[in-house]
Amino acid sequence: MCVNQRWGRTMELRQWLLLLCLSGGLLQRRAQPDSRGFISIDCGLTEQASYIDNTTKLLYVSDAGFTDAGTNHNISAEYIRPLQSRRGQNLRSFPDGVRNCYTLHSLVSGLKYLIRASFLYGNYDGLNRTPASFELHIGVNFWAAVNMSSWGTDQGNTATVEAIVVVPDNLVQVCLVNTGSGTPFISGLDLRPLKKTFYPQATAEQGLVMLARLNAAPIDKTVLIRYPDDAHDRMWYPWYDATIWAEISTSERVYGVGDDLFEAPWKVMQTAIAARNGSGNIWFGWESSDAEPRDDDPARPGYVAILHFAELQLLNASNGELRQFYINLNGELAYPSGFTPEYLINNAIYDTKPSRHSVYNLSINATANSTLPPILNAVEVYSVIPTTNLGTDSQDASAAMAVKAKYEVRKNWMGDPCFPTTMAWDGLACSYAAANPPRITSINLSSSGLNSEISSSFAHLKALQYLNLSNNNLTGSIPDALSQLPSLTVIHGNNPNLCTDGNSCQLGTKRKSKLAIYVAVPVLVIVVIVSVALLVLFFLRRRNQQQGSMRNRTAVKPQNEEAMSTSYGGDDDSLRLVENRRFTYEELKRITNGFDRVLGQGGFGRVYDGFLEDGTQVAVKLRSHSSNQGVKEFLAEVRWTRSFNGMRLQLLAEMCDYDVESICLCRLRF
């Protein structure tokens, strides 16, 4: 029954569009959906509190486990109604920050979900004025602008916003964004899974925002139909006008057959409105939310409509009884031929693609052959929102949220870490490539009051290049897994209790990547660190500068060490690190040709001749564990810049950890 149609909402829809929304669902702690996949949240409910709703018989829980921002409030007593759901009696407001979010976990990636947010102002702030206007986002995509004056009912006191979207990951974030027009707040938040085949208009590229979901001529005109009568907990609002249309109904059950893409509840399909005579028609319409762009302009919001039909009267075909009608949009056929609904069978005619007009006028009128007036059982109208914005790489985002949770980081760490750029998390830098999700490349959490050990979640940030954790209260060691990150080059430390347990400050010797680790610790701790990871001095001198031969050298002798330390005069007695390069033991064996060219031997051990790949001449000095020189003396050696026979010698050092000897590499600078 699928036809590419273009329709919308009735002129009367607005009055029914947003009634009191106090929806339900079953939720276990920590955002775990129930067996149906339902998540239902009572925003502002006291932490750890929960209750069973009298109407739906579903469990509602506090939102404390879904967000770490905002303030709880109760509505004023005069706004509490006898038939009001308990959820409407409290809310959470967000006076601080631009973006505040709820995170719903344990979802199925690629599945469609119905997400519903409800708002009941109830003069919670004592200001007794029309509530604020703010935005809702689903992930990094705009969902809706919540303006209680235009969206709400009951004099702008309540509102409901609902969307059907494809969730790309195993979690989704619903964010309230402060646009400067007042404090955002929320009363309830629901999530319901839908079958993948449902609502084919909802794709990875676009979502649907409910404009209306109407139950025509309900038997009980005071309530809406929802769970358990609607297994998916959609909300069907009552819609009727006895002065315009007749009402028909049946006590028989109406069935869906075949590939039912919408599964309208049978209680909804048991009733319908009908034109009062055979020549009459059913009509309704609405205006686009953006009246400026021309029709079919891509900038104009698009709309899709779904019309539900079922014949509720057993017609006598032998007597010529026939119900057949046309469906028209703005005076043109939207359905190519006359349509005849089937007896007690649910049929739907719907848009496959969104249409874009400034005004929508939809009418249903009988064909010339029809002996009975047209009917309509139910209608759904949705606007279309793009969902093409790419959030942060899912693994990066999960790792960042795990870091946030571990250290309880506040700042503005809400929503997506990198997108949009105007709301990116403080202290993060990201890379943005066309058609690819943003990647986290830098994290600066210095002076952020971090406690405990360094989180292993940092190791999941595969694009990370720079990590600054200095001036915190971190303890323990630097995780060896960080050495496996392909792009990480610098880690800044300076935590007084970091790396106090032997070789904890050293990354494993099997690492392959080049990583500069800067960990500043108190002087007393240095001795402990270097007892396992020794920093060794080496140097090289030429015997005959005039010959210029790199092979004709004088052995470095112990008696020269003291003279060399004073002969330069010392205008700079600090170690100058001009190259940060770590060499594996196998690389040093190649550099020194298997340690076979001995230049000399000092108090710390032998010094070997070597050459780097680019031909740079170097000396490699090994400190034997049997050396009678201590660690402190060895550290003092590497802090000197020397001069010998008119040649400047720049000492370079790396912290190395080998089973037999500690090795230090230096290169000549002339």
N, C-alpha and C positions, 0 to 999 in steps of 0.2 A: 504493500500500500504506500510505498515511498514515492513521493512526487516532489520535485523541486518547487516549493511554494515560497511565498513571501507574505507573511502576515504579522499580527501583533496583538496588542492588548485592547480591551474595551475601554470606552470612555468612563465606564463605571468601575474599571479595575482599580483605579487609584484608591478608592475608598475601602476596597477589600484587601489591597495589596499587602499592607503591613499591619496586621493585628497584633495583639499581645503575643510575643514569642517566648514561650517557656518550654523548650524542647528537652528531650531526654536521651538516655543511652546508658549502657552498662560499662563501667570502667573499673579496672583493678589499679592498684597503686603503681606509681612510676610509669604512667602513661601506657600501660599494657591494655590493649583492646580485649574485650570479652570474646566469647566463642563466636559471636556474630561479627566481630570486628568493630563494634561500636566503641566510641570514646565520647563521654559526656562530662562536661565540667560546669560546676556551679561557681562562677567567678565571685570572689569575695567571701566565700564560705570559710568559716574558721578551719585552720589547718587540722588535718586528721578527721574532720567531721564528714559524714555522709548520711544519705537518707534514701528511702524508696519513694518515688513519685506516686501519688494516689491514682493518677489517671493511666500512666503508661506502665506502672509497676517496674520501672527501671531504676537502677541505682545511680545516684548522682554523688560526685565527690568534689572536694575542694580543689581549687586551682593552684594550691601552694606547690605542688610537685611539677608544675608545668611552666612556671615563670618565677623569676627571682626579683621582680621589680613591682612597683605599684603599692597602693594603699587600700585596705578594705574599708567599705562603708555600708551602712544600712540606709534604706530609703526612709523618707518621712512616713509616720504612721498614717497620715491621711491618704496616702497612695496605696495602702494595702487593701485589696479587694477580697471579698469572700471567696470567689472562685479562682482567685489568682494562684498560680503555681508558687511553691515555696522559693523557687530559684529567683523570682523577681524581687525578693525582699532584700537582696544585698547585691553588691557589685564591687569591682576593683577599678580604681582610677589610676592614671599614670601622669602625675604632675611633673615628673622629671624626665629629661631626655627627649630626643627627637623620635626615636624608634624603640618601642617596647614589644616583646614578642612572647608568644606561647609556642612551645615545641612539643609536637605530638610524635611519639616514637612508635616503633614496631609495626610499621606499615608495610605494604607489599609494593615494591617498586614497579611502576608501569600500570598500576591499577587505578581505576576511576573512583573518586571519593566525592561525596556530598559533604560540604563544610558549611556550617550555619553559625552565625553569630547573632546574639540577641542583646538588646539594649533597653533598659527601663530606667529612666532618669530619676523619677520619684523625689525630686528636690533633695537629693542626698547631700548636696553641698550647702544647703540652706540659703542659696541665692535666689531660688524661686524664679528662674528665668529659663528661656529656651536653651537647651543644652548645646554643647559645642559642636563644631564641624571639624571632622578629622578624616583621615584616610585609613582604609584597610588594605593590607598587602598579603598575598599568599606567596610565601617565599620572597623572591625578588621581583614579582610581578604585581602590578596594581590590580586590586580587586574592586573596590568601590569607595566612593566618597560618602561618608555617613554624615548627613545633615538632618538632624531630627525634625526640622521644620518641614522638609519636603519628603523625607522617607517615612517619617513616623506617623502614628495615629494617636488618638486620645490627646489631642492638642499638643502634638509633638513630644509626648512623654515616652512612647515606646517605638521600637523599630526592630526589624529583622532583615538580615542580609544573608543570602544563600548563594553558593556557587557549586558547580560540578566541574572538577578538574582532574586531569591525569597527574598523579604524583610521581615524579621521576626518580625519587630515592626512597629509602626506607623510613624517612621522617618528613614532616612538613612543618613549617613555621608560619603562624598567623600573627601578623604584626600590626599594631596600631601606631600610626604615624601622626605626630603633632604638626599641623600645618600653620600654626600660629593663630588659630581661631578659637582656642579654648582647650581645656584639658580632656584628652581622650578617656573613655571609660567603657566597660563591657560588663554585661550581666551573665551571659552564658555562652558556651562554645561547644558545638557538637561536630562529630565526624562520623560518617556512615559509609561503609564500602558499597560499591555498586558493581554489577557484573561488567566485564570488559565490553560486552556487546551493547550495553545500555547507552542511550543518548549518543549515537554515533557522531553527532556534531561536536562533541567534546573530544579533542585530540591533544597530542603533545604540544601543538602549536597554538591552540585556543581553548579557552574555558567558557562556561556558560554561567551567567549571573541571572538568578531568577527575578523576573519582573512580575509574574503572576502564575499561580497554580490554583485553579479554581474548580470547585465541585458545583456543577449546575443543579439548582433546585434540590438541595439536600433535604432529607426527611427531617432531621433535627437542624434547624437553621441557626442555632446558637453556638454550635461547636464546630471545630475543624476536625477533619479525619487525619489521623497519623498513626504511629505505632500503637497497638499491634495490628490494626486494620490495614495499615500500609507496612509491609514487612521491611521496607527500607527507611521507614520513619520520615518520609516526605510529608510535608504539611499541605493539605488541600483545604483551602479557605472556602467558606460558603459563598455562593453567588446566585442571586435570584432577584427578580423584580416582578411581583405578581401583577403589576399594572401594565406591564409590557408583554410578558410571555406567559404561556400556559405551562403547567408542570405535569410531567408524566413519570411514572415509576413502576417498578415490579418487585414482587417478593422473591422472584426466582434469582438464582445466582448467575452472574454474567462471567463467561470464561474467556481467557485469552488462548489463542491457538497459534501453532507454528512458532516462528521466530519472533516472539513478542519483545520488542526493543524498549518498552517502557513499563509494562506490567502495572497499568493503572488498577488500583484496588477494586474488587468487585462491588464493594459498598459505594464507591464513587460512581461506578457505571450503572448502578441500579436506578439512578434518577437522571432526568434530562429536562431541559427547557425546550419548548416548541413554539413556533409562531402560532398566533391565535386563529389563523385561517390559512387556507391553502395558498393564497396569493401573498401572504405576508412573508417576512424574512427575519432572520436573526442577524444582528449587526453589532459590531463593537470596533473600537479603534484606539489609537494612542499617538502621541507625538514623540519624535526622536529627542533624546536628551541633548542633542546638538543640532540646532536649527540653522546653522550658518552654512556648512558645506553643501554643495549641490547633491542631488540624488546620485547614488552609486559612486560617490567620492570615497576612496579608501579611508579618508580621514574621518568620515562619519561613522558613528557606532553602528554595527550590524545587529540584526535581530533574527531569531528563528522562532517559529511557532509550531505547536503540536496540538492537533485537534483530535479528540477522542469521541468515537461514535459507537453506539450499539442500539439496535432496534429492540424496544422494550414491549411492543405489542405484536401479538401473533396476527399477521395480516392474512386475509383471504384472497389469495391471488386469483382464484377462479371467479371471484366477484370483481376483479379488476383493481383491487386495492394495491397501491404502489406509493412508496415514499422514496423520492429521488430528488436530488438538489445539486445546485452548482455552488462552488466556493470561489469567491471573487476577492481580489485585492486591488484597492484603488480603482474599481470599475473594470478591471480586466480579469479574465479567467485565471485562477491560480491552480485549479485542478482541471485537466484537459477535457473531462467529460462529466456527465451526470454521475453522482455517487449514490449508491443504495446501501445503507447499513444492513448488516446481517443480524438476524434475530438472536439475542443473548450471546453474541460474539463480539468481543472487544476489537475494534479496528482503529488504527491511528493514521492520520494523514499529516505529514510534517515536512518542514523545510529541510533540505539536505545542505544548503549553503545559506549563509546570512544575507539578507537583503538590506539595502541602505536607502531609506527615504526620509524625508522630513516629517511626513504625516502618513499614518497607516489607517486605512478604513477597510475593514474586512466584513463581508456580508455573505450570508448563506440563504439562497432563495430557491424555491421549488422549480423543477423543470416543467415544461408544458404537459408532459405525460403524467406527472405526479398527481395523485388524488389526495395526498396527505401533506401537511406542512413539514418543513425541515425541522430537525432536532439537533441538539448538541448536548453531550453528556458532561464533558470536561474540557478544559483548555489549559495549556502551559505556554508561557511566553518567556523567552530569555534574550538578554543582550549578550553579545560576544565580546570577550576580552582576550587580547593577545597574551600568550604565555611563552614568548620566545626569548625573554631575557635569560641569560645564563648565569646561574649562581656559581659560587666558588666550587672548584673541583670537590666532589663528594668526599673523597678520602681526606683532603686537606681540611674541609669544613668539619668533618667528624673529629679529626685530631685537634683542631682549634677549640671545638666545644668541649672536648675531654680535658684539655688544658685549663679552660675556663672553669669547669666543674671542680677540678682537683684543687686549684688555688683560690677558688671562689672570687675570680676576677670580676669586678664591677665595671668601672669605667663606662664606655658605651658598647660593651661587648654583648650586643643583642642583635638577633637576626643574622643575615649572611655576613661572613667576615669581610669580604672584598667588594660586594656590590649592593647598592650603587656606590660609586666612588665617593659621593658626598656623605655617605653613612658608613664608610669602611671603619673597621675597629681601630681605635687609637693604638699606636705602637706597631701596627702591621703595615707592611708594604707588599703589594701584589703585582704580578705581571698580567697584562691583558692582551690576549691575542685574538684576532678575529676568528669567529666560529668555534672558539675553544673556551672552556670555562677558565675563569681567573685562577691563578696559582699563588699561594703564599710564598714569598721569597725572603722576607725579613720579619723578625719579631724582636721588638725591644720591650722587655719587661723589667728594665732596671728600676730600682727603687719602687717596687710595686708591692712590697710587704709579703713576698712569697715565702712560704714555709715548706717543710718536708723535703723530700729528695727531688731530684730533677725528674720530671715526668717522662715516662717512656713514650708517651704520645708524640713527643717532638720527633721521634724517629719515623713517624708516618708522613711527615711533611717532606715529600721527595723532591720538591723544588726549592727547599729552604737553602739560602746562601749565607745568612747572617743571623746569629742568635745572641742576644744580650740579656743575661740573667744577673748582672752585677748588682751589688748593693741590696741584697735581699737576705733572707735567713735560711738559705738552702743548706742541706746537709748531705752527707754521703758522697758518691762519686759521679763522674760524668759517664752516662751509659755508653757502653762500648758500641751499641747499635748506631749511635750518632756518627761513628766513623764510616759507616756504610752509606751515608747519604751522599749521592753523587755530586751535589752542587754545594754542599756546606763547606765554607772555607774558614769561617771565624766564629768562635764562641767566646764571649766575654763573661768573666766570672766576677770575682771579688766578693765572695761570701765567706765570712769568718770561720764557718764550720764545714766548709766544703773540702773534700779531698784530705781527710785526716786519717784515713785507714790504709796505710801502706802505699800501694801503687794505685789507689783508687783514682788518682788524677790522670793516670796514663791510659790512653786507648790501647787496645790490643796490638801486638806486634805483627799480626797478620793482615792489618789493614792495607788497602791498595790505594785509596784516595789520598790527596794531599790536603791536610786540614791544619790550620793554625789555631791552637787552643791557647787562649789567654786567660789564666786563672790567677788572680792576685790573692795571696794569702799572707797572714802574719809571718814575720821573720822566723819565729820559733817553729812554725809549721814547715818551713822550707826544708829544714834539715831532715825532717821525717820523710818528706816527699822524695828528695833526691837520694836518700839512702837506697831506694829501689830504682829510681829513674835518674841516673847520674848524668850531669852535664859536663862534658870533657873538653879541655882546651887542646888545640893543636896549632902548630904554626910551621911555616916553611921559610927558609932563607936561602939565598943564592951565594955560592962561594965566589964566583967570578962574574961580576956584573958586566965587564967588558966583553967577555966571550959570548954572553947572552945565551948560553946553553942551558936548557931546562933539565939536562941530565947531569951537569957538573955542579954538584952541590956539596956543601960542608955539612956533616952530620950535626944534628942538634944535640948538644951535650948538656948534661945537668948543670955544669958550672956557668953556662951562658944564661940560664933562666933568670937569675937575679939581676944580671947586668942588663938584660933586655927589658926588664920591668922598669928600669929607671933611666935608660939612655935617651928616651924620647923627650923627657921633660914633662910629659903628661898634661897637654892642654885639654884633653878630653879623656878622662879616666873611666868612662862608662862604656858598657858593651853596646856596639852599634849593630843592630840586626838589620842587615841590608838584604837578606834573602831568607825567606821561611820555606825551607824544603826539608822534608823528612826522607831519609834513605833507609830502605830495608837492608838487612844484613847481607842478602844476596847481591844487592846493588853495590854495596861497599866492597864486596869481594871482587866484583868486576872492575870497580874504579881503581883498586889497588893491585889488580892482577893476582888475586888470591893472597894479598898481604905479603908479597915476596920482595918488595923493594923497601928496605928499612933505611930510613934517614938517620935515625939515632934513637936514643933512649934516655928519658928523663926520670924524675922521681915518681911519675905517675904511670909510666909504662912506655911502650914503644911508639914511635912515630913512623908512619908509612907514607911513601910517595904514591900519588894517584893523579888521574886526569878525568874530568867530567866528559859528558858526551860531546860538548862543544869545544873541547880542547883546553878548557880552563884547568890550570895546574893547581892542585890542592894537596894538603897534607891531612892525613887521618891519624889522630892520636887515640890510642886505646889506654883506658885506665884498667890495669889489672886489679883484680880483687885482692891480690897479695901485696898491693902497693902499701907502703907505710905512710903515704900522704892521705890525709883525711878529706872528707867531703867539703868542709869549709874552705880548706886551702884550694881545692879544685875549683870551687865556685869563684874564689878570688881571682884565679887565673883568667877566667873567661870574661872578667869585667875590665880587662886592660886592653888598650889600643897601643901598639908598640911601634918602634922604629929600629931597624937593624941594617947597618951598612948602607944608609941612605934610602932604604926601601920602606914604604909604609905597609904594615901588615894589618889587615882588617880581619878580626876574628869573628867567625860565625859559629853558632851552636844550635843543636837541637836536643831536646830531651829524649833519650833513647833508653830502651829497656831490653837487654839481651841476656841470654842465660850465662854467658861466660864473661864478657867484658862490655863496658860502656864505651861507645864510640862517639867522637866528635869530629866534625868536618869544618875546615876553614879554607878560605881562598885568599890568594894574594891580591892586594890592591896597590897599584903603583901611582 
